[in-house]
Amino acid sequence: MKRIILGTMTWGSWGKQKSAAQMAKSIETAVAAGFTTFDHADIYGGYTTEETFGEAFELTQIARDQVQWISKCGIQYPCEARELPVKHYDYSPEHIHFSVDRSLQMLRTDYLDLLLLHRPSPLLDAEAVGSTLQELRNSGKIKAVGVSNFTPQQIQLLQKYVDIEWNQIECSLTHDTPLLDGSLDFHQHQNIGTMAWSPLGSYFREDSEQSQRLKTLFKDLCQSYQCTEDQLLLAWLCKHPAQIYPVIGSTQAQRWQQAQEATQIELSLTDWFLMWETGMGHKVP
Ligand SMILES: NC(=O)c1ccc[n+]([C@@H]2O[C@H](COP(=O)([O-])OP(=O)(O)OC[C@H]3O[C@@H](n4cnc5c(N)ncnc54)[C@H](OP(=O)(O)O)[C@@H]3O)[C@@H](O)[C@H]2O)c1
């Protein structure tokens, strides 16, 4: 997988409402910019975005083996497509099989490069889930197994029954918990790849004291490194020795190119700490 992954969460009805033709153009632009991995989930767009993406991909001339598709399962969310009494998580073998088969059908493919369990559930039966995931991998419907938003302990339990290759977690300069709670250390120790969702954190989303402090600092740093603010945020994540793979959510093509280029920025040790200190609002102890 390439270091920067493109998230599709807001391509469809949860955001830009792209048609299949528009998505096809986006896929072609993204691949031309060097992206190969696209992040999906069954639930995106209220269970509709995978279908539009699948239709879109067929409109492109790109071969399936040139790209990797991640999808997720487990969240059952009441919406137009699904009448449910309550939002919940379902990791029964039947639901995992149903969800994978549906993602394959929607994406018009016969395999997923990676399946992630979207969120941990207190009712997840690790042994049953582990053997279901093994079956899916043995059948070739999924190439690899991972989780999302799992703690090290939750991963360890599942690892008794199946190899876990990735954990996709929220991680950014403004959400630095995984740097401090042992998650990134555990991933490195176990050779589990880390993907970071919302890698830009709340920097553009919130007008908080934290983002104002960071924006003031970034004025100088953008000058020094001749880069943009989003590039600084990605470069900060990429410097971590866990080899974090950011999953970016921008829907704008010019930002995709910038994101790729951010992997080339080498922040100095002291600038990395200056960014962290400014994000936290205090010095390291
Ligand atoms: N596993 C999970 O539980 C989970 C949860 C959430 C998300 N995800 C995945 O992670 C992906 C990314 O999440 P995210 O969208 O929160 O990531 P993000 O890359 O941190 O944020 C993207 C947002 O920032 C905006 N943005 C980017 N650069 C900007 C700039 N220079 N100025 C102003 N705004 C800017 C984008 O707007 P524009 O579109 O206008 O560029 C977009 O609204 C999702 O697509 C999904 O695949 C996974």
PDBQT file of the ligand as one rigid body, heavy atoms in Angstrom, charges set to zero:
ROOT
HETATM    1  N1  LIG A 301     -12.220   4.014  10.701  1.00  0.00    +0.000 N 
HETATM    2  C1  LIG A 301     -12.994   4.971  11.125  1.00  0.00    +0.000 C 
HETATM    3  O1  LIG A 301     -13.680   4.865  12.157  1.00  0.00    +0.000 OA
HETATM    4  C2  LIG A 301     -13.038   6.257  10.350  1.00  0.00    +0.000 A 
HETATM    5  C3  LIG A 301     -13.707   7.394  10.873  1.00  0.00    +0.000 A 
HETATM    6  C4  LIG A 301     -13.720   8.553  10.117  1.00  0.00    +0.000 A 
HETATM    7  C5  LIG A 301     -13.081   8.598   8.878  1.00  0.00    +0.000 A 
HETATM    8  N2  LIG A 301     -12.461   7.475   8.387  1.00  0.00    +0.000 N 
HETATM    9  C6  LIG A 301     -11.753   7.489   7.077  1.00  0.00    +0.000 C 
HETATM   10  O2  LIG A 301     -10.824   8.549   7.097  1.00  0.00    +0.000 OA
HETATM   11  C7  LIG A 301     -11.005   9.380   5.951  1.00  0.00    +0.000 C 
HETATM   12  C8  LIG A 301     -10.558  10.770   6.256  1.00  0.00    +0.000 C 
HETATM   13  O3  LIG A 301     -11.277  11.334   7.333  1.00  0.00    +0.000 OA
HETATM   14  P1  LIG A 301     -11.475  12.921   7.406  1.00  0.00    +0.000 P 
HETATM   15  O4  LIG A 301     -12.319  13.381   6.269  1.00  0.00    +0.000 OA
HETATM   16  O5  LIG A 301     -11.929  13.247   8.776  1.00  0.00    +0.000 OA
HETATM   17  O6  LIG A 301      -9.942  13.378   7.188  1.00  0.00    +0.000 OA
HETATM   18  P2  LIG A 301      -9.098  14.691   7.071  1.00  0.00    +0.000 P 
HETATM   19  O7  LIG A 301      -8.212  14.519   5.868  1.00  0.00    +0.000 OA
HETATM   20  O8  LIG A 301      -8.435  14.938   8.395  1.00  0.00    +0.000 OA
HETATM   21  O9  LIG A 301     -10.126  15.871   6.836  1.00  0.00    +0.000 OA
HETATM   22  C9  LIG A 301     -10.680  16.147   5.584  1.00  0.00    +0.000 C 
HETATM   23  C10 LIG A 301     -11.430  17.453   5.678  1.00  0.00    +0.000 C 
HETATM   24  O10 LIG A 301     -10.485  18.521   5.823  1.00  0.00    +0.000 OA
HETATM   25  C11 LIG A 301     -10.727  19.486   4.802  1.00  0.00    +0.000 C 
HETATM   26  N3  LIG A 301      -9.450  20.074   4.367  1.00  0.00    +0.000 N 
HETATM   27  C12 LIG A 301      -8.348  19.450   3.924  1.00  0.00    +0.000 A 
HETATM   28  N4  LIG A 301      -7.366  20.334   3.618  1.00  0.00    +0.000 NA
HETATM   29  C13 LIG A 301      -7.886  21.547   3.867  1.00  0.00    +0.000 A 
HETATM   30  C14 LIG A 301      -7.380  22.858   3.736  1.00  0.00    +0.000 A 
HETATM   31  N5  LIG A 301      -6.138  23.099   3.292  1.00  0.00    +0.000 N 
HETATM   32  N6  LIG A 301      -8.189  23.888   4.069  1.00  0.00    +0.000 NA
HETATM   33  C15 LIG A 301      -9.440  23.653   4.521  1.00  0.00    +0.000 A 
HETATM   34  N7  LIG A 301      -9.996  22.420   4.653  1.00  0.00    +0.000 NA
HETATM   35  C16 LIG A 301      -9.221  21.376   4.334  1.00  0.00    +0.000 A 
HETATM   36  C17 LIG A 301     -11.370  18.717   3.674  1.00  0.00    +0.000 C 
HETATM   37  O11 LIG A 301     -12.124  19.592   2.852  1.00  0.00    +0.000 OA
HETATM   38  P3  LIG A 301     -12.069  19.450   1.243  1.00  0.00    +0.000 P 
HETATM   39  O12 LIG A 301     -12.834  18.201   0.903  1.00  0.00    +0.000 OA
HETATM   40  O13 LIG A 301     -12.735  20.692   0.782  1.00  0.00    +0.000 OA
HETATM   41  O14 LIG A 301     -10.618  19.358   0.848  1.00  0.00    +0.000 OA
HETATM   42  C18 LIG A 301     -12.229  17.724   4.409  1.00  0.00    +0.000 C 
HETATM   43  O15 LIG A 301     -13.463  18.314   4.799  1.00  0.00    +0.000 OA
HETATM   44  C19 LIG A 301     -12.485   9.205   5.601  1.00  0.00    +0.000 C 
HETATM   45  O16 LIG A 301     -12.769   9.496   4.242  1.00  0.00    +0.000 OA
HETATM   46  C20 LIG A 301     -12.675   7.735   5.886  1.00  0.00    +0.000 C 
HETATM   47  O17 LIG A 301     -12.216   6.963   4.779  1.00  0.00    +0.000 OA
HETATM   48  C21 LIG A 301     -12.422   6.319   9.108  1.00  0.00    +0.000 A 
ENDROOT
TORSDOF 0
